Amino acid sequence: MAAARTFSVRSANHGYKFLYLPLRRRLPIGQLRSRLRQLSINTRRVLSIHYPDRHLVALLIYNDYEAEFCS
């Protein structure tokens, strides 16, 4: 699989983006990932999760996945 990525064409929209979502309270990362799965969000495409502030979670995703994530 990794060898195939070496020879594939890079998309025009390559890169990463943080999506900020409001939360009522801070959840453990595993519990947050399970809630994202309940919403039919592919958690393998969420590269990083962190809490930059109270009542806020930041999800690092690929730019190409943003449209699918927000729909």
N, C-alpha and C positions, 0 to 999 in steps of 0.2 A: 504494500500500500504506500509506504513512504517513497519507494522508488518511482511509483507512478506519479506522485506529486512533483518529483524532480523535473519530469518532462512535460507537465501540463502547463497550459497557458495561464498566466496570472490575470485575474479579473481586473477590470478597469477601476473597480471600487475596492481595492484591497486596503487592508488596514483594520484598526480596532476602534471601538467607541464605548464610552461608558453610558449606560442608561441608569437614570436615577429614579427610584420608585419610593413612594412614601410608605411607611410602616407605622403601626400603632406602638409596637414594642420590638425590641431587638430579639431575634430568634437565633438559636444555634444554626450554623451553616447547614448541617445535615437536615434539620427540620425545614429550613427555607428551601433547600433543593427538593425535598419531597413535596412541598406545597407547589413549587413550580411545575413538578411532574403532574400533579393533580390538575393543573391548568393546561395540560398538554403542551408544555414547553420542553424542548429537548435540552436537558441540563448538561449534556456533553458539549454543547455549543456555547455554554456560559463558561468563560475561561477563568474568571475570578469574581469573587463576591467579597465586598467589604462594607463597613459602616463608616462613612465619612462624618456623620453627624447624628444627633438624636433624631429618631423617627424617619431615617433615610437610609436606604440601601443602594449601593452602586454595583451594577452588573457589567463586567467587561465582556463584550461580544464582538464578533466579526462584523464589519460594515455590511457584508453581503447577507448576513442573517437578520439584520434589523427589520426589514420589511416583513419577513415571516414571523419574527418575534412579536411585532406590534399588531399583527392581524388577529 
